[in-house]
Amino acid sequence: MAKTKSKPKTAKSGKSAAKKASPAASPAVGSMAPGIDIGIADRDRKTISQDLAQFLSDSFTLYLKTHNFHWNVTGPMFNSLHAMFMDQYTEQWNALDETAERIRALGYNAPGSYAEFIRLSTIAEEPGLTEAPDWREMVTQLVDGNEAVCRTARRALAHADDAGDDPTVDLLTQRLQVHEKNAWMLRSLLQ
């Protein structure tokens, strides 16, 4: 018996804020593990973890979209875009782990399912199997996606900076440099 899947809800890129996650604190209540005392207040760790969960979700959605476009790009720009998209999605994939591990270091669980990423992301998904936009639309969407990741990173960075969370500030600053550069390089293809 086949199950009918409902169409996932997607957010308009950069226009609507994703729902904040309430990540579960780790370790579970009642465990024998010691509490976390890293010099950041519990409420700040939770807020930063929620921000990072949204950042991770935007980053994962952008990674998936970039990989999708790598597979499905066609046209006169195929060779250069196929290679550029691969460079970008490979770098993005490797960076996802750092963000998830930072959430864990703050004492919270990282989102890890498509459903969670869809719910938390500000970036809309793009189909691959049933349709694919032309290369110009792909590039435009990746510019928008990189800029959305930058906006999410800046919000998270502000909270982390206010709380004195230098490792998160450093992580987000590095990611901002990458995504701003990617947006610039992609945008340049359309000028």
C-alpha positions as semicolon CSV with decimal commas, in nm:
position;residue;x (nm);y (nm);z (nm)
1;M;0,000;0,000;0,000
2;A;0,157;0,329;-0,109
3;K;0,153;0,622;0,125
4;T;0,059;0,960;-0,010
5;K;0,313;1,222;0,079
6;S;0,199;1,573;0,139
7;K;0,393;1,843;-0,041
8;P;0,654;1,994;0,194
9;K;0,611;2,352;0,299
10;T;0,886;2,577;0,172
11;A;0,971;2,930;0,267
12;K;1,027;3,209;0,022
13;S;1,395;3,280;0,006
14;G;1,481;3,551;0,255
15;K;1,124;3,676;0,285
16;S;0,978;3,475;0,569
17;A;1,155;3,370;0,882
18;A;1,168;3,001;0,956
19;K;1,025;2,869;1,279
20;K;1,279;2,859;1,559
21;A;1,367;2,516;1,677
22;S;1,364;2,424;2,039
23;P;1,651;2,179;2,032
24;A;1,656;1,920;2,301
25;A;1,919;1,974;2,564
26;S;2,171;1,698;2,577
27;P;2,224;1,491;2,783
28;A;1,869;1,384;2,853
29;V;1,705;1,483;3,178
30;G;1,782;1,233;3,451
31;S;2,116;1,122;3,310
32;M;2,426;1,105;3,522
33;A;2,624;1,335;3,290
34;P;2,753;1,657;3,441
35;G;2,593;1,988;3,349
36;I;2,757;2,227;3,108
37;D;2,950;2,521;3,250
38;I;3,155;2,676;2,969
39;G;3,102;3,036;3,077
40;I;2,792;3,099;2,864
41;A;2,456;3,128;3,040
42;D;2,210;2,843;2,977
43;R;1,954;3,070;2,809
44;D;2,226;3,212;2,580
45;R;2,346;2,862;2,489
46;K;1,988;2,770;2,399
47;T;1,934;3,084;2,188
48;I;2,266;3,035;2,008
49;S;2,184;2,668;1,948
50;Q;1,846;2,765;1,800
51;D;2,018;3,020;1,575
52;L;2,277;2,764;1,470
53;A;2,001;2,508;1,400
54;Q;1,846;2,754;1,154
55;F;2,189;2,834;1,008
56;L;2,260;2,461;0,968
57;S;1,921;2,413;0,800
58;D;1,981;2,700;0,557
59;S;2,332;2,570;0,490
60;F;2,210;2,215;0,428
61;T;1,930;2,333;0,199
62;L;2,176;2,547;0,002
63;Y;2,418;2,252;-0,017
64;L;2,139;2,027;-0,151
65;K;2,024;2,288;-0,403
66;T;2,382;2,345;-0,525
67;H;2,437;1,969;-0,564
68;N;2,102;1,937;-0,745
69;F;2,202;2,212;-0,988
70;H;2,543;2,047;-1,041
71;W;2,362;1,733;-1,155
72;N;2,099;1,907;-1,365
73;V;2,266;2,210;-1,526
74;T;2,255;2,225;-1,907
75;G;2,333;2,477;-2,176
76;P;2,632;2,675;-2,298
77;M;2,765;2,730;-1,944
78;F;2,754;2,358;-1,857
79;N;3,128;2,292;-1,814
80;S;3,209;2,596;-1,604
81;L;2,894;2,579;-1,390
82;H;2,916;2,203;-1,340
83;A;3,269;2,249;-1,200
84;M;3,185;2,564;-0,999
85;F;2,880;2,403;-0,841
86;M;3,088;2,096;-0,745
87;D;3,353;2,313;-0,579
88;Q;3,084;2,499;-0,386
89;Y;2,877;2,200;-0,274
90;T;3,191;2,010;-0,167
91;E;3,304;2,301;0,049
92;Q;2,952;2,343;0,189
93;W;2,923;1,972;0,273
94;N;3,248;1,977;0,467
95;A;3,138;2,283;0,667
96;L;2,805;2,133;0,780
97;D;2,975;1,911;1,036
98;E;3,145;2,204;1,211
99;T;2,811;2,376;1,265
100;A;2,640;2,061;1,395
101;E;2,933;1,992;1,629
102;R;2,918;2,348;1,763
103;I;2,551;2,296;1,850
104;R;2,651;1,975;2,031
105;A;2,934;2,153;2,216
106;L;2,674;2,402;2,343
107;G;2,478;2,108;2,485
108;Y;2,196;2,074;2,234
109;N;2,098;1,831;1,960
110;A;2,151;1,934;1,600
111;P;1,870;1,899;1,346
112;G;1,934;1,604;1,120
113;S;1,630;1,519;0,912
114;Y;1,489;1,659;0,590
115;A;1,169;1,746;0,775
116;E;1,361;1,949;1,032
117;F;1,571;2,122;0,768
118;I;1,261;2,213;0,564
119;R;1,083;2,348;0,872
120;L;1,379;2,559;0,986
121;S;1,520;2,681;0,654
122;T;1,449;3,018;0,495
123;I;1,554;2,877;0,156
124;A;1,295;2,711;-0,068
125;E;1,369;2,367;-0,208
126;E;1,404;2,317;-0,581
127;P;1,285;2,002;-0,760
128;G;1,537;1,811;-0,966
129;L;1,362;1,500;-1,091
130;T;1,052;1,663;-1,236
131;E;1,194;1,992;-1,361
132;A;1,507;2,202;-1,359
133;P;1,542;2,574;-1,422
134;D;1,776;2,707;-1,690
135;W;2,133;2,791;-1,588
136;R;2,057;3,162;-1,534
137;E;1,777;3,081;-1,290
138;M;2,003;2,829;-1,114
139;V;2,270;3,094;-1,067
140;T;2,011;3,348;-0,950
141;Q;1,873;3,101;-0,694
142;L;2,221;3,020;-0,566
143;V;2,299;3,391;-0,527
144;D;1,975;3,427;-0,328
145;G;2,056;3,114;-0,125
146;N;2,407;3,228;-0,035
147;E;2,271;3,568;0,065
148;A;2,001;3,401;0,279
149;V;2,270;3,197;0,457
150;C;2,460;3,523;0,518
151;R;2,154;3,688;0,674
152;T;2,094;3,389;0,901
153;A;2,462;3,383;0,997
154;R;2,458;3,753;1,088
155;R;2,157;3,707;1,318
156;A;2,326;3,413;1,489
157;L;2,657;3,598;1,506
158;A;2,495;3,894;1,683
159;H;2,354;3,666;1,957
160;A;2,680;3,476;1,991
161;D;2,880;3,799;2,013
162;D;2,647;3,941;2,279
163;A;2,692;3,621;2,484
164;G;3,072;3,620;2,449
165;D;3,064;3,295;2,247
166;D;3,386;3,350;2,053
167;P;3,404;3,002;1,894
168;T;3,059;3,050;1,739
169;V;3,149;3,404;1,630
170;D;3,465;3,268;1,465
171;L;3,276;2,986;1,292
172;L;3,008;3,220;1,158
173;T;3,261;3,482;1,048
174;Q;3,443;3,220;0,842
175;R;3,117;3,097;0,689
176;L;3,012;3,454;0,605
177;Q;3,335;3,504;0,410
178;V;3,270;3,189;0,206
179;H;2,904;3,263;0,132
180;E;2,962;3,630;0,051
181;K;3,237;3,527;-0,194
182;N;3,015;3,258;-0,350
183;A;2,731;3,508;-0,394
184;W;2,968;3,758;-0,558
185;M;3,117;3,500;-0,795
186;L;2,775;3,371;-0,896
187;R;2,630;3,720;-0,930
188;S;2,918;3,813;-1,161
189;L;2,803;3,547;-1,410
190;L;2,476;3,738;-1,456
191;Q;2,625;4,082;-1,519
